[in-house]
Each structure stands twice: as C-alpha cells, then as structure tokens.
Amino acid sequence: MVEPISLNKYRKEKAKAAQKQQAKENRVLFGATKSEKNLLKASDEKAKKELENKRLDD
C-alpha cells in the first residue's frame, strides 16, 4: 500500500527548492565574495586619496 503524503509538506519543499534556485541565480548576478568587496573598497579609497592629493589649494 502507498504511504499517504502530506500536501502541505510537499508544498513547503517545493517552495524551498524554488527559493534555493532563486538564491543561486542571485549569487551569479549580484554576488561578490567578501574579499572581492574589500579589494574593491580598498582600491576606491586609494583612488580617492590620490585624487585628493592632486587637488590644488586656492
């Protein structure tokens, strides 16, 4: 005989799988590792400092 299944449990599992798939797509589109973000931030700060040092005083 076949075991009865809980439709609520099935629905939740299906929703969780959809959320995992969406998260995977978002990681590809928007994701950057923490080290990449820190590297980008450091290079932005360096460029800002260099620009500030080239500023002429009035």
PDBQT receptor file of N, H, CA, C and O in Angstrom, charges set to zero:
ATOM      1  N   MET A   1       0.831  -1.178   0.000  1.00  0.00    +0.000 N 
ATOM      2  CA  MET A   1       0.000   0.000   0.000  1.00  0.00    +0.000 C 
ATOM      3  C   MET A   1       0.885   1.256   0.000  1.00  0.00    +0.000 C 
ATOM      4  O   MET A   1       1.987   1.242   0.548  1.00  0.00    +0.000 OA
ATOM      5  N   VAL A   2       0.418   2.291  -0.590  1.00  0.00    +0.000 N 
ATOM      6  H   VAL A   2      -0.478   2.303  -1.036  1.00  0.00    +0.000 HD
ATOM      7  CA  VAL A   2       1.169   3.523  -0.726  1.00  0.00    +0.000 C 
ATOM      8  C   VAL A   2       1.019   4.355   0.546  1.00  0.00    +0.000 C 
ATOM      9  O   VAL A   2      -0.061   4.466   1.126  1.00  0.00    +0.000 OA
ATOM     10  N   GLU A   3       2.154   4.937   0.954  1.00  0.00    +0.000 N 
ATOM     11  H   GLU A   3       3.032   4.847   0.483  1.00  0.00    +0.000 HD
ATOM     12  CA  GLU A   3       2.133   5.809   2.129  1.00  0.00    +0.000 C 
ATOM     13  C   GLU A   3       1.410   7.109   1.783  1.00  0.00    +0.000 C 
ATOM     14  O   GLU A   3       1.603   7.652   0.695  1.00  0.00    +0.000 OA
ATOM     15  N   PRO A   4       0.591   7.605   2.685  1.00  0.00    +0.000 N 
ATOM     16  CA  PRO A   4      -0.048   8.901   2.436  1.00  0.00    +0.000 C 
ATOM     17  C   PRO A   4       0.996  10.016   2.529  1.00  0.00    +0.000 C 
ATOM     18  O   PRO A   4       1.920   9.954   3.340  1.00  0.00    +0.000 OA
ATOM     19  N   ILE A   5       0.831  11.026   1.689  1.00  0.00    +0.000 N 
ATOM     20  H   ILE A   5       0.081  11.076   1.030  1.00  0.00    +0.000 HD
ATOM     21  CA  ILE A   5       1.770  12.138   1.709  1.00  0.00    +0.000 C 
ATOM     22  C   ILE A   5       1.062  13.378   2.208  1.00  0.00    +0.000 C 
ATOM     23  O   ILE A   5      -0.137  13.565   1.999  1.00  0.00    +0.000 OA
ATOM     24  N   SER A   6       1.814  14.201   2.857  1.00  0.00    +0.000 N 
ATOM     25  H   SER A   6       2.788  14.050   3.027  1.00  0.00    +0.000 HD
ATOM     26  CA  SER A   6       1.274  15.455   3.346  1.00  0.00    +0.000 C 
ATOM     27  C   SER A   6       1.437  16.501   2.240  1.00  0.00    +0.000 C 
ATOM     28  O   SER A   6       2.557  16.825   1.844  1.00  0.00    +0.000 OA
ATOM     29  N   LEU A   7       0.342  17.010   1.759  1.00  0.00    +0.000 N 
ATOM     30  H   LEU A   7      -0.567  16.747   2.081  1.00  0.00    +0.000 HD
ATOM     31  CA  LEU A   7       0.406  18.002   0.685  1.00  0.00    +0.000 C 
ATOM     32  C   LEU A   7       1.045  19.296   1.170  1.00  0.00    +0.000 C 
ATOM     33  O   LEU A   7       1.715  19.985   0.401  1.00  0.00    +0.000 OA
ATOM     34  N   ASN A   8       0.841  19.627   2.433  1.00  0.00    +0.000 N 
ATOM     35  H   ASN A   8       0.297  19.068   3.058  1.00  0.00    +0.000 HD
ATOM     36  CA  ASN A   8       1.438  20.830   2.992  1.00  0.00    +0.000 C 
ATOM     37  C   ASN A   8       2.966  20.698   3.003  1.00  0.00    +0.000 C 
ATOM     38  O   ASN A   8       3.680  21.645   2.670  1.00  0.00    +0.000 OA
ATOM     39  N   LYS A   9       3.454  19.529   3.386  1.00  0.00    +0.000 N 
ATOM     40  H   LYS A   9       2.875  18.761   3.657  1.00  0.00    +0.000 HD
ATOM     41  CA  LYS A   9       4.889  19.284   3.408  1.00  0.00    +0.000 C 
ATOM     42  C   LYS A   9       5.455  19.345   1.991  1.00  0.00    +0.000 C 
ATOM     43  O   LYS A   9       6.521  19.921   1.772  1.00  0.00    +0.000 OA
ATOM     44  N   TYR A  10       4.752  18.761   1.041  1.00  0.00    +0.000 N 
ATOM     45  H   TYR A  10       3.886  18.293   1.220  1.00  0.00    +0.000 HD
ATOM     46  CA  TYR A  10       5.178  18.793  -0.355  1.00  0.00    +0.000 C 
ATOM     47  C   TYR A  10       5.239  20.234  -0.863  1.00  0.00    +0.000 C 
ATOM     48  O   TYR A  10       6.186  20.616  -1.552  1.00  0.00    +0.000 OA
ATOM     49  N   ARG A  11       4.233  21.024  -0.523  1.00  0.00    +0.000 N 
ATOM     50  H   ARG A  11       3.464  20.715   0.037  1.00  0.00    +0.000 HD
ATOM     51  CA  ARG A  11       4.190  22.427  -0.955  1.00  0.00    +0.000 C 
ATOM     52  C   ARG A  11       5.375  23.201  -0.381  1.00  0.00    +0.000 C 
ATOM     53  O   ARG A  11       6.002  23.992  -1.085  1.00  0.00    +0.000 OA
ATOM     54  N   LYS A  12       5.680  22.976   0.892  1.00  0.00    +0.000 N 
ATOM     55  H   LYS A  12       5.170  22.333   1.465  1.00  0.00    +0.000 HD
ATOM     56  CA  LYS A  12       6.794  23.672   1.526  1.00  0.00    +0.000 C 
ATOM     57  C   LYS A  12       8.132  23.269   0.905  1.00  0.00    +0.000 C 
ATOM     58  O   LYS A  12       8.997  24.118   0.690  1.00  0.00    +0.000 OA
ATOM     59  N   GLU A  13       8.302  21.985   0.619  1.00  0.00    +0.000 N 
ATOM     60  H   GLU A  13       7.599  21.296   0.794  1.00  0.00    +0.000 HD
ATOM     61  CA  GLU A  13       9.533  21.519  -0.012  1.00  0.00    +0.000 C 
ATOM     62  C   GLU A  13       9.704  22.127  -1.399  1.00  0.00    +0.000 C 
ATOM     63  O   GLU A  13      10.809  22.499  -1.792  1.00  0.00    +0.000 OA
ATOM     64  N   LYS A  14       8.610  22.223  -2.128  1.00  0.00    +0.000 N 
ATOM     65  H   LYS A  14       7.712  21.921  -1.808  1.00  0.00    +0.000 HD
ATOM     66  CA  LYS A  14       8.653  22.811  -3.469  1.00  0.00    +0.000 C 
ATOM     67  C   LYS A  14       9.017  24.298  -3.386  1.00  0.00    +0.000 C 
ATOM     68  O   LYS A  14       9.808  24.790  -4.190  1.00  0.00    +0.000 OA
ATOM     69  N   ALA A  15       8.439  25.007  -2.415  1.00  0.00    +0.000 N 
ATOM     70  H   ALA A  15       7.796  24.606  -1.762  1.00  0.00    +0.000 HD
ATOM     71  CA  ALA A  15       8.740  26.430  -2.239  1.00  0.00    +0.000 C 
ATOM     72  C   ALA A  15      10.200  26.626  -1.839  1.00  0.00    +0.000 C 
ATOM     73  O   ALA A  15      10.857  27.554  -2.310  1.00  0.00    +0.000 OA
ATOM     74  N   LYS A  16      10.704  25.754  -0.975  1.00  0.00    +0.000 N 
ATOM     75  H   LYS A  16      10.170  25.000  -0.592  1.00  0.00    +0.000 HD
ATOM     76  CA  LYS A  16      12.096  25.861  -0.538  1.00  0.00    +0.000 C 
ATOM     77  C   LYS A  16      13.046  25.628  -1.707  1.00  0.00    +0.000 C 
ATOM     78  O   LYS A  16      14.065  26.307  -1.825  1.00  0.00    +0.000 OA
ATOM     79  N   ALA A  17      12.719  24.682  -2.561  1.00  0.00    +0.000 N 
ATOM     80  H   ALA A  17      11.891  24.130  -2.466  1.00  0.00    +0.000 HD
ATOM     81  CA  ALA A  17      13.545  24.411  -3.739  1.00  0.00    +0.000 C 
ATOM     82  C   ALA A  17      13.548  25.617  -4.681  1.00  0.00    +0.000 C 
ATOM     83  O   ALA A  17      14.579  25.959  -5.261  1.00  0.00    +0.000 OA
ATOM     84  N   ALA A  18      12.395  26.251  -4.826  1.00  0.00    +0.000 N 
ATOM     85  H   ALA A  18      11.557  25.973  -4.356  1.00  0.00    +0.000 HD
ATOM     86  CA  ALA A  18      12.311  27.439  -5.681  1.00  0.00    +0.000 C 
ATOM     87  C   ALA A  18      13.140  28.579  -5.096  1.00  0.00    +0.000 C 
ATOM     88  O   ALA A  18      13.800  29.306  -5.838  1.00  0.00    +0.000 OA
ATOM     89  N   GLN A  19      13.112  28.741  -3.782  1.00  0.00    +0.000 N 
ATOM     90  H   GLN A  19      12.575  28.151  -3.179  1.00  0.00    +0.000 HD
ATOM     91  CA  GLN A  19      13.896  29.792  -3.137  1.00  0.00    +0.000 C 
ATOM     92  C   GLN A  19      15.391  29.533  -3.304  1.00  0.00    +0.000 C 
ATOM     93  O   GLN A  19      16.160  30.466  -3.534  1.00  0.00    +0.000 OA
ATOM     94  N   LYS A  20      15.805  28.274  -3.189  1.00  0.00    +0.000 N 
ATOM     95  H   LYS A  20      15.181  27.516  -3.002  1.00  0.00    +0.000 HD
ATOM     96  CA  LYS A  20      17.216  27.942  -3.377  1.00  0.00    +0.000 C 
ATOM     97  C   LYS A  20      17.656  28.242  -4.802  1.00  0.00    +0.000 C 
ATOM     98  O   LYS A  20      18.765  28.731  -5.016  1.00  0.00    +0.000 OA
ATOM     99  N   GLN A  21      16.809  27.957  -5.770  1.00  0.00    +0.000 N 
ATOM    100  H   GLN A  21      15.908  27.560  -5.596  1.00  0.00    +0.000 HD
ATOM    101  CA  GLN A  21      17.133  28.239  -7.165  1.00  0.00    +0.000 C 
ATOM    102  C   GLN A  21      17.248  29.744  -7.389  1.00  0.00    +0.000 C 
ATOM    103  O   GLN A  21      18.158  30.198  -8.082  1.00  0.00    +0.000 OA
ATOM    104  N   GLN A  22      16.340  30.514  -6.812  1.00  0.00    +0.000 N 
ATOM    105  H   GLN A  22      15.601  30.144  -6.248  1.00  0.00    +0.000 HD
ATOM    106  CA  GLN A  22      16.386  31.971  -6.945  1.00  0.00    +0.000 C 
ATOM    107  C   GLN A  22      17.646  32.526  -6.290  1.00  0.00    +0.000 C 
ATOM    108  O   GLN A  22      18.278  33.434  -6.830  1.00  0.00    +0.000 OA
ATOM    109  N   ALA A  23      18.013  31.990  -5.135  1.00  0.00    +0.000 N 
ATOM    110  H   ALA A  23      17.499  31.252  -4.696  1.00  0.00    +0.000 HD
ATOM    111  CA  ALA A  23      19.222  32.433  -4.448  1.00  0.00    +0.000 C 
ATOM    112  C   ALA A  23      20.461  32.131  -5.285  1.00  0.00    +0.000 C 
ATOM    113  O   ALA A  23      21.392  32.935  -5.340  1.00  0.00    +0.000 OA
ATOM    114  N   LYS A  24      20.470  30.983  -5.930  1.00  0.00    +0.000 N 
ATOM    115  H   LYS A  24      19.714  30.329  -5.886  1.00  0.00    +0.000 HD
ATOM    116  CA  LYS A  24      21.592  30.609  -6.787  1.00  0.00    +0.000 C 
ATOM    117  C   LYS A  24      21.730  31.589  -7.949  1.00  0.00    +0.000 C 
ATOM    118  O   LYS A  24      22.838  32.011  -8.282  1.00  0.00    +0.000 OA
ATOM    119  N   GLU A  25      20.612  31.948  -8.562  1.00  0.00    +0.000 N 
ATOM    120  H   GLU A  25      19.712  31.605  -8.292  1.00  0.00    +0.000 HD
ATOM    121  CA  GLU A  25      20.632  32.908  -9.670  1.00  0.00    +0.000 C 
ATOM    122  C   GLU A  25      21.092  34.280  -9.186  1.00  0.00    +0.000 C 
ATOM    123  O   GLU A  25      21.847  34.959  -9.882  1.00  0.00    +0.000 OA
ATOM    124  N   ASN A  26      20.646  34.694  -8.005  1.00  0.00    +0.000 N 
ATOM    125  H   ASN A  26      20.032  34.143  -7.439  1.00  0.00    +0.000 HD
ATOM    126  CA  ASN A  26      21.042  35.995  -7.466  1.00  0.00    +0.000 C 
ATOM    127  C   ASN A  26      22.530  36.031  -7.136  1.00  0.00    +0.000 C 
ATOM    128  O   ASN A  26      23.175  37.064  -7.314  1.00  0.00    +0.000 OA
ATOM    129  N   ARG A  27      23.080  34.924  -6.660  1.00  0.00    +0.000 N 
ATOM    130  H   ARG A  27      22.556  34.085  -6.516  1.00  0.00    +0.000 HD
ATOM    131  CA  ARG A  27      24.514  34.884  -6.369  1.00  0.00    +0.000 C 
ATOM    132  C   ARG A  27      25.319  35.102  -7.636  1.00  0.00    +0.000 C 
ATOM    133  O   ARG A  27      26.361  35.757  -7.613  1.00  0.00    +0.000 OA
ATOM    134  N   VAL A  28      24.839  34.556  -8.735  1.00  0.00    +0.000 N 
ATOM    135  H   VAL A  28      23.992  34.024  -8.754  1.00  0.00    +0.000 HD
ATOM    136  CA  VAL A  28      25.547  34.725 -10.004  1.00  0.00    +0.000 C 
ATOM    137  C   VAL A  28      25.433  36.172 -10.478  1.00  0.00    +0.000 C 
ATOM    138  O   VAL A  28      26.417  36.755 -10.933  1.00  0.00    +0.000 OA
ATOM    139  N   LEU A  29      24.245  36.749 -10.374  1.00  0.00    +0.000 N 
ATOM    140  H   LEU A  29      23.446  36.276 -10.005  1.00  0.00    +0.000 HD
ATOM    141  CA  LEU A  29      24.028  38.099 -10.892  1.00  0.00    +0.000 C 
ATOM    142  C   LEU A  29      24.641  39.180 -10.011  1.00  0.00    +0.000 C 
ATOM    143  O   LEU A  29      25.297  40.091 -10.517  1.00  0.00    +0.000 OA
ATOM    144  N   PHE A  30      24.435  39.092  -8.701  1.00  0.00    +0.000 N 
ATOM    145  H   PHE A  30      23.903  38.352  -8.290  1.00  0.00    +0.000 HD
ATOM    146  CA  PHE A  30      24.784  40.185  -7.810  1.00  0.00    +0.000 C 
ATOM    147  C   PHE A  30      25.929  39.868  -6.867  1.00  0.00    +0.000 C 
ATOM    148  O   PHE A  30      26.465  40.766  -6.217  1.00  0.00    +0.000 OA
ATOM    149  N   GLY A  31      26.303  38.627  -6.788  1.00  0.00    +0.000 N 
ATOM    150  H   GLY A  31      25.868  37.897  -7.316  1.00  0.00    +0.000 HD
ATOM    151  CA  GLY A  31      27.216  38.194  -5.745  1.00  0.00    +0.000 C 
ATOM    152  C   GLY A  31      28.656  38.582  -5.984  1.00  0.00    +0.000 C 
ATOM    153  O   GLY A  31      29.161  38.530  -7.105  1.00  0.00    +0.000 OA
ATOM    154  N   ALA A  32      29.289  38.962  -4.928  1.00  0.00    +0.000 N 
ATOM    155  H   ALA A  32      28.879  39.004  -4.017  1.00  0.00    +0.000 HD
ATOM    156  CA  ALA A  32      30.724  39.165  -4.893  1.00  0.00    +0.000 C 
ATOM    157  C   ALA A  32      31.173  38.684  -3.525  1.00  0.00    +0.000 C 
ATOM    158  O   ALA A  32      30.512  38.936  -2.517  1.00  0.00    +0.000 OA
ATOM    159  N   THR A  33      32.282  38.002  -3.499  1.00  0.00    +0.000 N 
ATOM    160  H   THR A  33      32.819  37.797  -4.317  1.00  0.00    +0.000 HD
ATOM    161  CA  THR A  33      32.745  37.498  -2.218  1.00  0.00    +0.000 C 
ATOM    162  C   THR A  33      33.186  38.661  -1.344  1.00  0.00    +0.000 C 
ATOM    163  O   THR A  33      33.413  39.771  -1.825  1.00  0.00    +0.000 OA
ATOM    164  N   LYS A  34      33.303  38.387  -0.067  1.00  0.00    +0.000 N 
ATOM    165  H   LYS A  34      33.119  37.485   0.324  1.00  0.00    +0.000 HD
ATOM    166  CA  LYS A  34      33.691  39.430   0.871  1.00  0.00    +0.000 C 
ATOM    167  C   LYS A  34      35.075  39.971   0.524  1.00  0.00    +0.000 C 
ATOM    168  O   LYS A  34      35.310  41.175   0.619  1.00  0.00    +0.000 OA
ATOM    169  N   SER A  35      35.980  39.101   0.126  1.00  0.00    +0.000 N 
ATOM    170  H   SER A  35      35.789  38.123   0.048  1.00  0.00    +0.000 HD
ATOM    171  CA  SER A  35      37.325  39.547  -0.232  1.00  0.00    +0.000 C 
ATOM    172  C   SER A  35      37.299  40.427  -1.480  1.00  0.00    +0.000 C 
ATOM    173  O   SER A  35      38.058  41.393  -1.569  1.00  0.00    +0.000 OA
ATOM    174  N   GLU A  36      36.444  40.108  -2.436  1.00  0.00    +0.000 N 
ATOM    175  H   GLU A  36      35.829  39.324  -2.365  1.00  0.00    +0.000 HD
ATOM    176  CA  GLU A  36      36.318  40.944  -3.636  1.00  0.00    +0.000 C 
ATOM    177  C   GLU A  36      35.778  42.319  -3.280  1.00  0.00    +0.000 C 
ATOM    178  O   GLU A  36      36.247  43.329  -3.804  1.00  0.00    +0.000 OA
ATOM    179  N   LYS A  37      34.783  42.359  -2.381  1.00  0.00    +0.000 N 
ATOM    180  H   LYS A  37      34.402  41.538  -1.956  1.00  0.00    +0.000 HD
ATOM    181  CA  LYS A  37      34.225  43.640  -1.950  1.00  0.00    +0.000 C 
ATOM    182  C   LYS A  37      35.274  44.470  -1.224  1.00  0.00    +0.000 C 
ATOM    183  O   LYS A  37      35.378  45.676  -1.452  1.00  0.00    +0.000 OA
ATOM    184  N   ASN A  38      36.055  43.830  -0.347  1.00  0.00    +0.000 N 
ATOM    185  H   ASN A  38      35.970  42.851  -0.162  1.00  0.00    +0.000 HD
ATOM    186  CA  ASN A  38      37.098  44.549   0.381  1.00  0.00    +0.000 C 
ATOM    187  C   ASN A  38      38.167  45.070  -0.562  1.00  0.00    +0.000 C 
ATOM    188  O   ASN A  38      38.649  46.189  -0.387  1.00  0.00    +0.000 OA
ATOM    189  N   LEU A  39      38.545  44.284  -1.554  1.00  0.00    +0.000 N 
ATOM    190  H   LEU A  39      38.154  43.375  -1.696  1.00  0.00    +0.000 HD
ATOM    191  CA  LEU A  39      39.537  44.707  -2.532  1.00  0.00    +0.000 C 
ATOM    192  C   LEU A  39      39.033  45.905  -3.333  1.00  0.00    +0.000 C 
ATOM    193  O   LEU A  39      39.776  46.858  -3.570  1.00  0.00    +0.000 OA
ATOM    194  N   LEU A  40      37.784  45.854  -3.743  1.00  0.00    +0.000 N 
ATOM    195  H   LEU A  40      37.180  45.080  -3.550  1.00  0.00    +0.000 HD
ATOM    196  CA  LEU A  40      37.192  46.961  -4.489  1.00  0.00    +0.000 C 
ATOM    197  C   LEU A  40      37.120  48.220  -3.632  1.00  0.00    +0.000 C 
ATOM    198  O   LEU A  40      37.405  49.317  -4.112  1.00  0.00    +0.000 OA
ATOM    199  N   LYS A  41      36.744  48.065  -2.375  1.00  0.00    +0.000 N 
ATOM    200  H   LYS A  41      36.513  47.173  -1.985  1.00  0.00    +0.000 HD
ATOM    201  CA  LYS A  41      36.659  49.202  -1.455  1.00  0.00    +0.000 C 
ATOM    202  C   LYS A  41      38.036  49.821  -1.246  1.00  0.00    +0.000 C 
ATOM    203  O   LYS A  41      38.170  51.045  -1.233  1.00  0.00    +0.000 OA
ATOM    204  N   ALA A  42      39.060  48.983  -1.081  1.00  0.00    +0.000 N 
ATOM    205  H   ALA A  42      38.951  47.989  -1.092  1.00  0.00    +0.000 HD
ATOM    206  CA  ALA A  42      40.418  49.479  -0.873  1.00  0.00    +0.000 C 
ATOM    207  C   ALA A  42      40.913  50.236  -2.103  1.00  0.00    +0.000 C 
ATOM    208  O   ALA A  42      41.544  51.285  -1.968  1.00  0.00    +0.000 OA
ATOM    209  N   SER A  43      40.637  49.724  -3.286  1.00  0.00    +0.000 N 
ATOM    210  H   SER A  43      40.125  48.873  -3.396  1.00  0.00    +0.000 HD
ATOM    211  CA  SER A  43      41.082  50.412  -4.497  1.00  0.00    +0.000 C 
ATOM    212  C   SER A  43      40.337  51.731  -4.690  1.00  0.00    +0.000 C 
ATOM    213  O   SER A  43      40.918  52.699  -5.182  1.00  0.00    +0.000 OA
ATOM    214  N   ASP A  44      39.063  51.784  -4.313  1.00  0.00    +0.000 N 
ATOM    215  H   ASP A  44      38.591  50.998  -3.914  1.00  0.00    +0.000 HD
ATOM    216  CA  ASP A  44      38.310  53.033  -4.384  1.00  0.00    +0.000 C 
ATOM    217  C   ASP A  44      38.875  54.071  -3.422  1.00  0.00    +0.000 C 
ATOM    218  O   ASP A  44      39.007  55.245  -3.768  1.00  0.00    +0.000 OA
ATOM    219  N   GLU A  45      39.207  53.630  -2.211  1.00  0.00    +0.000 N 
ATOM    220  H   GLU A  45      39.100  52.676  -1.930  1.00  0.00    +0.000 HD
ATOM    221  CA  GLU A  45      39.775  54.554  -1.226  1.00  0.00    +0.000 C 
ATOM    222  C   GLU A  45      41.133  55.064  -1.688  1.00  0.00    +0.000 C 
ATOM    223  O   GLU A  45      41.446  56.240  -1.504  1.00  0.00    +0.000 OA
ATOM    224  N   LYS A  46      41.943  54.194  -2.285  1.00  0.00    +0.000 N 
ATOM    225  H   LYS A  46      41.689  53.238  -2.434  1.00  0.00    +0.000 HD
ATOM    226  CA  LYS A  46      43.257  54.593  -2.782  1.00  0.00    +0.000 C 
ATOM    227  C   LYS A  46      43.106  55.630  -3.891  1.00  0.00    +0.000 C 
ATOM    228  O   LYS A  46      43.827  56.627  -3.913  1.00  0.00    +0.000 OA
ATOM    229  N   ALA A  47      42.182  55.400  -4.800  1.00  0.00    +0.000 N 
ATOM    230  H   ALA A  47      41.596  54.589  -4.783  1.00  0.00    +0.000 HD
ATOM    231  CA  ALA A  47      41.954  56.346  -5.894  1.00  0.00    +0.000 C 
ATOM    232  C   ALA A  47      41.454  57.682  -5.354  1.00  0.00    +0.000 C 
ATOM    233  O   ALA A  47      41.840  58.741  -5.850  1.00  0.00    +0.000 OA
ATOM    234  N   LYS A  48      40.600  57.631  -4.345  1.00  0.00    +0.000 N 
ATOM    235  H   LYS A  48      40.287  56.771  -3.942  1.00  0.00    +0.000 HD
ATOM    236  CA  LYS A  48      40.083  58.861  -3.747  1.00  0.00    +0.000 C 
ATOM    237  C   LYS A  48      41.210  59.651  -3.077  1.00  0.00    +0.000 C 
ATOM    238  O   LYS A  48      41.256  60.876  -3.188  1.00  0.00    +0.000 OA
ATOM    239  N   LYS A  49      42.117  58.958  -2.384  1.00  0.00    +0.000 N 
ATOM    240  H   LYS A  49      42.079  57.963  -2.295  1.00  0.00    +0.000 HD
ATOM    241  CA  LYS A  49      43.243  59.630  -1.729  1.00  0.00    +0.000 C 
ATOM    242  C   LYS A  49      44.171  60.253  -2.758  1.00  0.00    +0.000 C 
ATOM    243  O   LYS A  49      44.642  61.374  -2.571  1.00  0.00    +0.000 OA
ATOM    244  N   GLU A  50      44.439  59.533  -3.846  1.00  0.00    +0.000 N 
ATOM    245  H   GLU A  50      44.057  58.622  -3.998  1.00  0.00    +0.000 HD
ATOM    246  CA  GLU A  50      45.303  60.066  -4.896  1.00  0.00    +0.000 C 
ATOM    247  C   GLU A  50      44.685  61.307  -5.523  1.00  0.00    +0.000 C 
ATOM    248  O   GLU A  50      45.388  62.277  -5.806  1.00  0.00    +0.000 OA
ATOM    249  N   LEU A  51      43.397  61.281  -5.738  1.00  0.00    +0.000 N 
ATOM    250  H   LEU A  51      42.826  60.493  -5.508  1.00  0.00    +0.000 HD
ATOM    251  CA  LEU A  51      42.710  62.433  -6.307  1.00  0.00    +0.000 C 
ATOM    252  C   LEU A  51      42.751  63.612  -5.342  1.00  0.00    +0.000 C 
ATOM    253  O   LEU A  51      42.938  64.755  -5.757  1.00  0.00    +0.000 OA
ATOM    254  N   GLU A  52      42.576  63.332  -4.060  1.00  0.00    +0.000 N 
ATOM    255  H   GLU A  52      42.424  62.403  -3.722  1.00  0.00    +0.000 HD
ATOM    256  CA  GLU A  52      42.612  64.385  -3.042  1.00  0.00    +0.000 C 
ATOM    257  C   GLU A  52      44.011  65.000  -2.960  1.00  0.00    +0.000 C 
ATOM    258  O   GLU A  52      44.140  66.206  -2.749  1.00  0.00    +0.000 OA
ATOM    259  N   ASN A  53      45.044  64.199  -3.123  1.00  0.00    +0.000 N 
ATOM    260  H   ASN A  53      44.939  63.220  -3.294  1.00  0.00    +0.000 HD
ATOM    261  CA  ASN A  53      46.415  64.709  -3.059  1.00  0.00    +0.000 C 
ATOM    262  C   ASN A  53      46.748  65.581  -4.264  1.00  0.00    +0.000 C 
ATOM    263  O   ASN A  53      47.627  66.438  -4.172  1.00  0.00    +0.000 OA
ATOM    264  N   LYS A  54      46.078  65.388  -5.372  1.00  0.00    +0.000 N 
ATOM    265  H   LYS A  54      45.365  64.692  -5.447  1.00  0.00    +0.000 HD
ATOM    266  CA  LYS A  54      46.341  66.176  -6.575  1.00  0.00    +0.000 C 
ATOM    267  C   LYS A  54      45.554  67.480  -6.607  1.00  0.00    +0.000 C 
ATOM    268  O   LYS A  54      45.734  68.302  -7.506  1.00  0.00    +0.000 OA
ATOM    269  N   ARG A  55      44.687  67.662  -5.627  1.00  0.00    +0.000 N 
ATOM    270  H   ARG A  55      44.541  66.995  -4.896  1.00  0.00    +0.000 HD
ATOM    271  CA  ARG A  55      43.863  68.866  -5.580  1.00  0.00    +0.000 C 
ATOM    272  C   ARG A  55      44.743  70.094  -5.326  1.00  0.00    +0.000 C 
ATOM    273  O   ARG A  55      45.654  70.053  -4.499  1.00  0.00    +0.000 OA
ATOM    274  N   LEU A  56      44.469  71.161  -6.028  1.00  0.00    +0.000 N 
ATOM    275  H   LEU A  56      43.729  71.195  -6.700  1.00  0.00    +0.000 HD
ATOM    276  CA  LEU A  56      45.214  72.403  -5.855  1.00  0.00    +0.000 C 
ATOM    277  C   LEU A  56      44.542  73.253  -4.792  1.00  0.00    +0.000 C 
ATOM    278  O   LEU A  56      43.316  73.344  -4.729  1.00  0.00    +0.000 OA
ATOM    279  N   ASP A  57      45.370  73.876  -3.952  1.00  0.00    +0.000 N 
ATOM    280  H   ASP A  57      46.366  73.802  -4.004  1.00  0.00    +0.000 HD
ATOM    281  CA  ASP A  57      44.829  74.773  -2.928  1.00  0.00    +0.000 C 
ATOM    282  C   ASP A  57      44.639  76.160  -3.516  1.00  0.00    +0.000 C 
ATOM    283  O   ASP A  57      45.445  76.615  -4.328  1.00  0.00    +0.000 OA
ATOM    284  N   ASP A  58      43.591  76.816  -3.111  1.00  0.00    +0.000 N 
ATOM    285  H   ASP A  58      42.937  76.446  -2.451  1.00  0.00    +0.000 HD
ATOM    286  CA  ASP A  58      43.330  78.176  -3.598  1.00  0.00    +0.000 C 
ATOM    287  C   ASP A  58      43.914  79.196  -2.665  1.00  0.00    +0.000 C 
ATOM    288  O   ASP A  58      43.795  80.396  -2.910  1.00  0.00    +0.000 OA
TER     289      ASP A  58
